[in-house]
C-alpha cells in the first residue's frame, strides 16, 4: 500500500531542487510537504505550514474554493489554473498552478499535490514558448517548390489529387505512414494555391509540451499568467497563408475542440485575452495512423476529422510503389555524393534488385538514410554495389510465414494462435474483445482499477471510462 510519507521521502529531495512551489496535503487537508518556493509565494514560513490545516493558513478560504481540498476529497484535477487568495496575514497571493489527487495502489485517494509557477518560472516559460515557436515553425522560401520524386501510377495519382485540392481553398487531411513525405505534400498544396505568397508554418504537434500547446497555437496576452507577455501564436503567424499541423494525432483531445471552433468560424481567443480574434488561415493536417483507428480509440474527435477531410489525401507506402525505389535511390546518390566526397555514379543493376526486395518500414526517409550510410561504406568509385548496402535489422525483407502440416505435427513446434471463425462487424468484435480484456485484467487484480490500468498500459481514468462504457459491473469479475 502506497503511503504519502513514503512518496515524500522518495521524491522530497528532488522536489527541493526545483525552483517551483510544490505542496502535498492528506485527505484531512493537513500539509505533509511544503517547500521553500511555496513559502516564498504564500509568504508563510515553512515551519508554520507543515502540519497545519490548509484552511487555517488562508483567510476566507473554504473547502469549495480550495483546489487542493477539492482534489484531495473529490478527486478533481486542475491544469494551469489561476487562483487569487489571501494568506492568514491578509496578504494577496496570485499564481498559476496545477493540482492533482494522489492515489494508492487500489485507486483510493490519499491526498493531493499542487505544483505552482513562481514568477521566474513563468518568465522562463514565456521565453521557452517564443523559442519553441521559432524552432518548430518553418517558413517556405518563396518560389521554391518541393521536390517529389516518382514514376509510379500510385504517386502520379496522389500528386494530381494534391494539385487539384490546392486550387480549392478548403481544409486538408493527409494520411500517410512515417517517412512517406506528408510535409512535402503540404508544401506542394501551399505552393500551388492562391496563398503561395503568404507564410507557410509547419508545426509538429508531438514536439509541443501539452501545457504550452494552447498558448503556442493561439498566442498569449500580457498577464495571462504570472510573468507572461503578449506573444503571437501559430495561427496569427500564418495569417493569410497555410498552417501545417503534422502528427495531429498527438494533439491533446482537450485541445481539439478549440481547433475545431477555429475551423468552423475562423475565430479564436488568445490565452488570457478579453476579446475574440478572427483570422484567415488554411489548415492542412497530417496523421501517421488510420483516422478510423484514431476515432475508434477516441484519440481524434470525429467532428474534427470531418471538418478537416474536405480535401483528403492518402500517400502510398514505398513498398506499394516499387518502381519508385531505384529512381529515389539514384536521386539520393546524386544529392549526397558531393557532400560525402564519393564518386558514386548510380545503382548497379543487382543493387536495384536488392533494394526492391526490402519492405521499407520507414518508407522514403528510411531509403534516404540507407543510401547515405551505403555511400559512406563503399570505398571504390563507380556504381553502388550490393555489398555496400548498409541496412538495419528493421529493414530486412519480410518473409511470408506459412505453417505446414509437418510443422503443426512436429513435437517441438508450438502454435501460439489458432484462428477461429468469427462473424459480425469489425467494430462489434473489437468492442467485445476489449470488454473481455478489461474483465480479465480486473479479475486478475481483484477489481483494483490502478493495477488493471497498469497491466493494460492505459491511464486509470481511461480505464474507468471504458468500464462505464462497456457497462462492466463488479459481478462480471
RODO-938455 format. One record per residue (C-alpha): x negated, y negated, z; residue in three letters. Coordinates in steps of 0.2 Angstrom, whole numbers. Example, Ala and Ser with C-alpha at 12.3 -4.5 7.8 and 13.67 -1.06 7.14 Angstrom:
<sites>
[site [-62; 22; 39]; 'Ala']
[site [-68; 5; 36]; 'Ser']
</sites>
This chain:
<sites>
[site [0; 0; 0]; 'Unk']
[site [-7; -17; -5]; 'Unk']
[site [-8; -29; 9]; 'Unk']
[site [-11; -48; 7]; 'Unk']
[site [-25; -48; 19]; 'Unk']
[site [-34; -35; 8]; 'Unk']
[site [-31; -46; -8]; 'Unk']
[site [-38; -62; 1]; 'Unk']
[site [-53; -53; 7]; 'Unk']
[site [-56; -47; -10]; 'Unk']
[site [-53; -62; -20]; 'Unk']
[site [-56; -76; -7]; 'Unk']
[site [-75; -78; -11]; 'Unk']
[site [-71; -80; -29]; 'Unk']
[site [-57; -92; -26]; 'Unk']
[site [-69; -103; -16]; 'Unk']
[site [-80; -105; -31]; 'Unk']
[site [-66; -113; -42]; 'Unk']
[site [-63; -131; -42]; 'Unk']
[site [-44; -128; -41]; 'Unk']
[site [-31; -129; -27]; 'Unk']
[site [-26; -111; -23]; 'Unk']
[site [-14; -106; -8]; 'Unk']
[site [-6; -90; -3]; 'Unk']
[site [9; -88; 9]; 'Unk']
[site [18; -72; 15]; 'Unk']
[site [37; -70; 14]; 'Unk']
[site [39; -80; 30]; 'Unk']
[site [31; -95; 22]; 'Unk']
[site [15; -94; 33]; 'Unk']
[site [-1; -100; 24]; 'Unk']
[site [-13; -85; 24]; 'Unk']
[site [-25; -93; 12]; 'Unk']
[site [-28; -112; 9]; 'Unk']
[site [-44; -118; 0]; 'Unk']
[site [-54; -134; 1]; 'Unk']
[site [-47; -140; -15]; 'Unk']
[site [-29; -138; -8]; 'Unk']
[site [-34; -148; 7]; 'Unk']
[site [-40; -162; -4]; 'Unk']
[site [-24; -163; -14]; 'Unk']
[site [-12; -162; 1]; 'Unk']
[site [-23; -172; 12]; 'Unk']
[site [-21; -159; 26]; 'Unk']
[site [-36; -151; 35]; 'Unk']
[site [-38; -133; 30]; 'Unk']
[site [-39; -128; 48]; 'Unk']
[site [-22; -136; 51]; 'Unk']
[site [-14; -127; 36]; 'Unk']
[site [-20; -110; 39]; 'Unk']
[site [-7; -100; 50]; 'Unk']
[site [6; -114; 49]; 'Unk']
[site [23; -113; 41]; 'Unk']
[site [24; -122; 24]; 'Unk']
[site [39; -131; 30]; 'Unk']
[site [31; -139; 45]; 'Unk']
[site [17; -147; 34]; 'Unk']
[site [28; -156; 21]; 'Unk']
[site [40; -170; 25]; 'Unk']
[site [58; -167; 18]; 'Unk']
[site [53; -150; 10]; 'Unk']
[site [65; -136; 12]; 'Unk']
[site [67; -118; 5]; 'Unk']
[site [76; -124; -11]; 'Unk']
[site [63; -137; -15]; 'Unk']
[site [48; -127; -11]; 'Unk']
[site [42; -117; -27]; 'Unk']
[site [31; -106; -16]; 'Unk']
[site [46; -101; -5]; 'Unk']
[site [56; -98; -20]; 'Unk']
[site [43; -87; -27]; 'Unk']
[site [40; -78; -10]; 'Unk']
[site [58; -75; -6]; 'Unk']
[site [67; -74; -23]; 'Unk']
[site [53; -69; -35]; 'Unk']
[site [54; -85; -45]; 'Unk']
[site [40; -90; -56]; 'Unk']
[site [34; -107; -61]; 'Unk']
[site [22; -112; -75]; 'Unk']
[site [13; -129; -76]; 'Unk']
[site [27; -136; -65]; 'Unk']
[site [25; -154; -59]; 'Unk']
[site [30; -157; -41]; 'Unk']
[site [31; -173; -31]; 'Unk']
[site [32; -171; -12]; 'Unk']
[site [26; -179; 4]; 'Unk']
[site [14; -172; 17]; 'Unk']
[site [18; -172; 36]; 'Unk']
[site [9; -189; 37]; 'Unk']
[site [21; -197; 24]; 'Unk']
[site [8; -197; 10]; 'Unk']
[site [14; -194; -8]; 'Unk']
[site [7; -179; -17]; 'Unk']
[site [9; -176; -35]; 'Unk']
[site [1; -162; -45]; 'Unk']
[site [4; -148; -58]; 'Unk']
[site [4; -130; -53]; 'Unk']
[site [9; -113; -57]; 'Unk']
[site [17; -101; -44]; 'Unk']
[site [20; -83; -45]; 'Unk']
[site [26; -69; -32]; 'Unk']
[site [14; -56; -26]; 'Unk']
[site [20; -38; -26]; 'Unk']
[site [14; -22; -18]; 'Unk']
[site [12; -5; -27]; 'Unk']
[site [30; -2; -27]; 'Unk']
[site [36; -18; -33]; 'Unk']
[site [41; -26; -17]; 'Unk']
[site [37; -45; -14]; 'Unk']
[site [24; -48; -1]; 'Unk']
[site [21; -66; -3]; 'Unk']
[site [17; -79; -16]; 'Unk']
[site [1; -88; -24]; 'Unk']
[site [1; -105; -31]; 'Unk']
[site [-13; -112; -42]; 'Unk']
[site [-14; -131; -45]; 'Unk']
[site [-23; -143; -56]; 'Unk']
[site [-33; -156; -47]; 'Unk']
[site [-37; -172; -57]; 'Unk']
[site [-54; -167; -63]; 'Unk']
[site [-47; -151; -69]; 'Unk']
[site [-33; -159; -78]; 'Unk']
[site [-45; -171; -86]; 'Unk']
[site [-56; -157; -92]; 'Unk']
[site [-41; -148; -99]; 'Unk']
[site [-37; -163; -109]; 'Unk']
[site [-54; -163; -116]; 'Unk']
[site [-53; -144; -120]; 'Unk']
[site [-37; -147; -129]; 'Unk']
[site [-45; -160; -140]; 'Unk']
[site [-60; -149; -143]; 'Unk']
[site [-49; -134; -147]; 'Unk']
[site [-39; -144; -159]; 'Unk']
[site [-55; -148; -169]; 'Unk']
[site [-61; -130; -168]; 'Unk']
[site [-45; -121; -173]; 'Unk']
[site [-39; -133; -186]; 'Unk']
[site [-47; -135; -203]; 'Unk']
[site [-43; -147; -217]; 'Unk']
[site [-45; -141; -235]; 'Unk']
[site [-56; -150; -247]; 'Unk']
[site [-46; -159; -259]; 'Unk']
[site [-47; -152; -277]; 'Unk']
[site [-55; -136; -271]; 'Unk']
[site [-43; -121; -274]; 'Unk']
[site [-46; -104; -265]; 'Unk']
[site [-54; -90; -275]; 'Unk']
[site [-43; -74; -276]; 'Unk']
[site [-52; -60; -285]; 'Unk']
[site [-41; -47; -293]; 'Unk']
[site [-36; -37; -309]; 'Unk']
[site [-23; -25; -302]; 'Unk']
[site [-5; -27; -306]; 'Unk']
[site [0; -27; -287]; 'Unk']
[site [-11; -43; -284]; 'Unk']
[site [-6; -51; -300]; 'Unk']
[site [12; -50; -295]; 'Unk']
[site [9; -56; -277]; 'Unk']
[site [-1; -71; -284]; 'Unk']
[site [13; -75; -296]; 'Unk']
[site [25; -75; -282]; 'Unk']
[site [15; -86; -271]; 'Unk']
[site [13; -99; -286]; 'Unk']
[site [32; -99; -288]; 'Unk']
[site [35; -101; -270]; 'Unk']
[site [23; -115; -269]; 'Unk']
[site [33; -126; -281]; 'Unk']
[site [48; -125; -269]; 'Unk']
[site [47; -135; -253]; 'Unk']
[site [53; -120; -241]; 'Unk']
[site [45; -112; -226]; 'Unk']
[site [35; -96; -230]; 'Unk']
[site [31; -80; -221]; 'Unk']
[site [16; -70; -226]; 'Unk']
[site [14; -52; -221]; 'Unk']
[site [-2; -43; -223]; 'Unk']
[site [-14; -32; -213]; 'Unk']
[site [-30; -39; -206]; 'Unk']
[site [-43; -44; -219]; 'Unk']
[site [-31; -45; -234]; 'Unk']
[site [-33; -64; -236]; 'Unk']
[site [-17; -72; -228]; 'Unk']
[site [-26; -89; -226]; 'Unk']
[site [-31; -88; -245]; 'Unk']
[site [-13; -87; -250]; 'Unk']
[site [-8; -100; -238]; 'Unk']
[site [-21; -112; -246]; 'Unk']
[site [-15; -107; -263]; 'Unk']
[site [3; -111; -259]; 'Unk']
[site [-3; -128; -252]; 'Unk']
[site [-14; -132; -266]; 'Unk']
[site [0; -128; -279]; 'Unk']
[site [13; -138; -270]; 'Unk']
[site [18; -157; -270]; 'Unk']
[site [9; -158; -253]; 'Unk']
[site [-8; -154; -260]; 'Unk']
[site [-15; -172; -257]; 'Unk']
[site [-9; -171; -239]; 'Unk']
[site [-18; -162; -224]; 'Unk']
[site [-19; -143; -223]; 'Unk']
[site [-20; -137; -205]; 'Unk']
[site [-24; -119; -201]; 'Unk']
[site [-21; -113; -183]; 'Unk']
[site [-25; -96; -176]; 'Unk']
[site [-11; -93; -163]; 'Unk']
[site [-21; -79; -155]; 'Unk']
[site [-35; -91; -151]; 'Unk']
[site [-25; -104; -141]; 'Unk']
[site [-23; -101; -122]; 'Unk']
[site [-4; -99; -118]; 'Unk']
[site [-4; -113; -106]; 'Unk']
[site [-10; -125; -119]; 'Unk']
[site [0; -120; -134]; 'Unk']
[site [14; -132; -132]; 'Unk']
[site [3; -147; -129]; 'Unk']
[site [-8; -142; -144]; 'Unk']
[site [7; -139; -156]; 'Unk']
[site [17; -155; -151]; 'Unk']
[site [5; -167; -143]; 'Unk']
[site [5; -175; -126]; 'Unk']
[site [9; -192; -118]; 'Unk']
[site [-1; -200; -105]; 'Unk']
[site [4; -194; -88]; 'Unk']
[site [12; -178; -94]; 'Unk']
[site [1; -170; -81]; 'Unk']
[site [-12; -177; -69]; 'Unk']
[site [-26; -184; -80]; 'Unk']
[site [-18; -181; -97]; 'Unk']
[site [-20; -193; -111]; 'Unk']
[site [-10; -197; -127]; 'Unk']
[site [-15; -184; -140]; 'Unk']
[site [-9; -179; -157]; 'Unk']
[site [-3; -161; -159]; 'Unk']
[site [-5; -150; -174]; 'Unk']
[site [12; -155; -182]; 'Unk']
[site [8; -173; -181]; 'Unk']
[site [-10; -170; -188]; 'Unk']
[site [-2; -161; -203]; 'Unk']
[site [11; -174; -207]; 'Unk']
[site [16; -173; -225]; 'Unk']
[site [6; -158; -228]; 'Unk']
[site [6; -139; -223]; 'Unk']
[site [4; -131; -206]; 'Unk']
[site [-3; -113; -207]; 'Unk']
[site [1; -103; -191]; 'Unk']
[site [-10; -87; -193]; 'Unk']
[site [-6; -72; -181]; 'Unk']
[site [12; -79; -177]; 'Unk']
[site [15; -63; -168]; 'Unk']
[site [3; -69; -155]; 'Unk']
[site [14; -84; -151]; 'Unk']
[site [22; -83; -134]; 'Unk']
[site [41; -78; -135]; 'Unk']
[site [44; -93; -124]; 'Unk']
[site [36; -105; -136]; 'Unk']
[site [46; -98; -152]; 'Unk']
[site [62; -107; -148]; 'Unk']
[site [53; -124; -149]; 'Unk']
[site [45; -120; -165]; 'Unk']
[site [62; -114; -172]; 'Unk']
[site [70; -130; -167]; 'Unk']
[site [57; -140; -176]; 'Unk']
[site [60; -129; -192]; 'Unk']
[site [79; -132; -190]; 'Unk']
[site [79; -151; -189]; 'Unk']
[site [61; -157; -190]; 'Unk']
[site [61; -164; -173]; 'Unk']
[site [50; -161; -158]; 'Unk']
[site [46; -169; -141]; 'Unk']
[site [28; -172; -135]; 'Unk']
[site [24; -164; -119]; 'Unk']
[site [28; -177; -106]; 'Unk']
[site [37; -188; -119]; 'Unk']
[site [53; -198; -117]; 'Unk']
[site [59; -198; -135]; 'Unk']
[site [61; -187; -150]; 'Unk']
[site [49; -187; -164]; 'Unk']
[site [53; -182; -182]; 'Unk']
[site [40; -175; -194]; 'Unk']
[site [39; -169; -212]; 'Unk']
[site [28; -154; -212]; 'Unk']
[site [29; -137; -222]; 'Unk']
[site [26; -122; -211]; 'Unk']
[site [18; -107; -218]; 'Unk']
[site [16; -92; -205]; 'Unk']
[site [7; -76; -206]; 'Unk']
[site [9; -59; -196]; 'Unk']
[site [-3; -44; -197]; 'Unk']
[site [11; -32; -191]; 'Unk']
[site [28; -27; -199]; 'Unk']
[site [41; -40; -195]; 'Unk']
[site [54; -27; -192]; 'Unk']
[site [42; -19; -179]; 'Unk']
[site [39; -36; -171]; 'Unk']
[site [58; -40; -170]; 'Unk']
[site [62; -22; -163]; 'Unk']
[site [49; -24; -149]; 'Unk']
[site [55; -42; -145]; 'Unk']
[site [38; -50; -149]; 'Unk']
[site [46; -60; -163]; 'Unk']
[site [63; -69; -162]; 'Unk']
[site [74; -63; -176]; 'Unk']
[site [81; -80; -179]; 'Unk']
[site [64; -87; -181]; 'Unk']
[site [59; -74; -193]; 'Unk']
[site [74; -78; -204]; 'Unk']
[site [71; -96; -203]; 'Unk']
[site [53; -93; -210]; 'Unk']
[site [55; -80; -223]; 'Unk']
[site [64; -91; -236]; 'Unk']
[site [48; -88; -245]; 'Unk']
[site [41; -70; -241]; 'Unk']
[site [25; -63; -247]; 'Unk']
[site [18; -46; -244]; 'Unk']
[site [-1; -44; -248]; 'Unk']
[site [-5; -26; -253]; 'Unk']
[site [-19; -17; -244]; 'Unk']
[site [-36; -14; -253]; 'Unk']
[site [-33; 4; -253]; 'Unk']
[site [-17; 2; -264]; 'Unk']
[site [-27; -8; -277]; 'Unk']
[site [-42; 2; -280]; 'Unk']
[site [-46; -6; -297]; 'Unk']
[site [-50; -22; -287]; 'Unk']
[site [-63; -14; -277]; 'Unk']
[site [-78; -15; -289]; 'Unk']
[site [-73; -32; -295]; 'Unk']
[site [-73; -39; -277]; 'Unk']
[site [-89; -29; -273]; 'Unk']
[site [-98; -37; -289]; 'Unk']
[site [-91; -54; -284]; 'Unk']
[site [-99; -52; -266]; 'Unk']
[site [-115; -46; -273]; 'Unk']
[site [-117; -62; -284]; 'Unk']
[site [-111; -73; -269]; 'Unk']
[site [-124; -67; -257]; 'Unk']
[site [-139; -61; -267]; 'Unk']
[site [-147; -78; -267]; 'Unk']
[site [-144; -81; -249]; 'Unk']
[site [-152; -64; -244]; 'Unk']
[site [-166; -66; -257]; 'Unk']
[site [-162; -49; -265]; 'Unk']
[site [-162; -47; -284]; 'Unk']
[site [-147; -35; -285]; 'Unk']
[site [-138; -37; -301]; 'Unk']
[site [-122; -27; -298]; 'Unk']
[site [-115; -10; -294]; 'Unk']
[site [-122; 7; -300]; 'Unk']
[site [-108; 17; -308]; 'Unk']
[site [-110; 31; -294]; 'Unk']
[site [-109; 17; -281]; 'Unk']
[site [-92; 11; -288]; 'Unk']
[site [-85; 28; -287]; 'Unk']
[site [-91; 30; -269]; 'Unk']
[site [-83; 13; -264]; 'Unk']
[site [-67; 19; -271]; 'Unk']
[site [-66; 34; -260]; 'Unk']
[site [-65; 24; -244]; 'Unk']
[site [-49; 19; -235]; 'Unk']
[site [-55; 1; -231]; 'Unk']
[site [-45; -1; -214]; 'Unk']
[site [-52; -19; -213]; 'Unk']
[site [-47; -22; -231]; 'Unk']
[site [-57; -36; -241]; 'Unk']
[site [-65; -43; -226]; 'Unk']
[site [-72; -26; -222]; 'Unk']
[site [-78; -23; -240]; 'Unk']
[site [-87; -40; -240]; 'Unk']
[site [-96; -36; -224]; 'Unk']
[site [-101; -19; -231]; 'Unk']
[site [-108; -27; -246]; 'Unk']
[site [-118; -39; -236]; 'Unk']
[site [-125; -25; -225]; 'Unk']
[site [-129; -15; -240]; 'Unk']
[site [-139; -29; -249]; 'Unk']
[site [-149; -30; -233]; 'Unk']
[site [-154; -12; -233]; 'Unk']
[site [-158; -10; -251]; 'Unk']
[site [-177; -13; -254]; 'Unk']
[site [-178; -11; -273]; 'Unk']
[site [-171; -23; -286]; 'Unk']
[site [-158; -18; -299]; 'Unk']
[site [-141; -10; -296]; 'Unk']
[site [-134; -7; -279]; 'Unk']
[site [-136; 11; -276]; 'Unk']
[site [-125; 23; -266]; 'Unk']
[site [-139; 27; -253]; 'Unk']
[site [-139; 9; -248]; 'Unk']
[site [-121; 8; -244]; 'Unk']
[site [-120; 5; -226]; 'Unk']
[site [-103; 10; -219]; 'Unk']
[site [-97; 10; -201]; 'Unk']
[site [-88; 25; -194]; 'Unk']
[site [-71; 17; -196]; 'Unk']
[site [-74; 15; -214]; 'Unk']
[site [-76; 34; -218]; 'Unk']
[site [-65; 41; -231]; 'Unk']
[site [-48; 48; -224]; 'Unk']
[site [-46; 66; -226]; 'Unk']
[site [-30; 75; -229]; 'Unk']
[site [-26; 87; -215]; 'Unk']
[site [-17; 102; -220]; 'Unk']
[site [-13; 116; -207]; 'Unk']
[site [-13; 133; -215]; 'Unk']
[site [-5; 149; -208]; 'Unk']
[site [-23; 155; -204]; 'Unk']
[site [-26; 140; -193]; 'Unk']
[site [-10; 142; -184]; 'Unk']
[site [-13; 161; -181]; 'Unk']
[site [-31; 158; -175]; 'Unk']
[site [-33; 161; -156]; 'Unk']
[site [-44; 146; -155]; 'Unk']
[site [-33; 134; -164]; 'Unk']
[site [-21; 123; -154]; 'Unk']
[site [-7; 114; -162]; 'Unk']
[site [-4; 98; -152]; 'Unk']
[site [13; 94; -160]; 'Unk']
[site [26; 104; -169]; 'Unk']
[site [38; 93; -179]; 'Unk']
[site [56; 96; -176]; 'Unk']
[site [71; 91; -187]; 'Unk']
[site [80; 75; -181]; 'Unk']
[site [94; 66; -188]; 'Unk']
[site [102; 48; -186]; 'Unk']
[site [95; 31; -189]; 'Unk']
[site [77; 27; -185]; 'Unk']
[site [82; 13; -173]; 'Unk']
[site [93; 25; -163]; 'Unk']
[site [79; 39; -162]; 'Unk']
[site [66; 26; -157]; 'Unk']
[site [78; 19; -143]; 'Unk']
[site [82; 37; -137]; 'Unk']
[site [63; 41; -137]; 'Unk']
[site [59; 25; -127]; 'Unk']
[site [73; 29; -114]; 'Unk']
[site [66; 47; -111]; 'Unk']
[site [48; 40; -109]; 'Unk']
[site [54; 27; -96]; 'Unk']
[site [64; 40; -86]; 'Unk']
[site [49; 52; -86]; 'Unk']
[site [37; 39; -80]; 'Unk']
[site [49; 33; -66]; 'Unk']
[site [52; 51; -61]; 'Unk']
[site [33; 54; -60]; 'Unk']
[site [31; 39; -48]; 'Unk']
[site [47; 41; -38]; 'Unk']
[site [56; 26; -46]; 'Unk']
[site [41; 14; -42]; 'Unk']
[site [43; 1; -56]; 'Unk']
[site [25; -6; -54]; 'Unk']
[site [17; 11; -56]; 'Unk']
[site [28; 16; -70]; 'Unk']
[site [24; 0; -79]; 'Unk']
[site [5; 3; -77]; 'Unk']
[site [7; 20; -84]; 'Unk']
[site [17; 14; -99]; 'Unk']
[site [5; 0; -102]; 'Unk']
[site [18; -14; -101]; 'Unk']
[site [22; -28; -89]; 'Unk']
[site [33; -24; -74]; 'Unk']
[site [46; -37; -79]; 'Unk']
[site [46; -30; -97]; 'Unk']
[site [50; -13; -89]; 'Unk']
[site [63; -20; -78]; 'Unk']
[site [72; -27; -94]; 'Unk']
[site [71; -11; -103]; 'Unk']
[site [78; -1; -88]; 'Unk']
[site [93; -13; -88]; 'Unk']
[site [94; -12; -107]; 'Unk']
[site [95; 7; -108]; 'Unk']
[site [106; 7; -93]; 'Unk']
[site [94; 18; -83]; 'Unk']
[site [101; 22; -66]; 'Unk']
[site [92; 30; -51]; 'Unk']
[site [102; 46; -54]; 'Unk']
[site [93; 48; -70]; 'Unk']
[site [76; 51; -62]; 'Unk']
</sites>
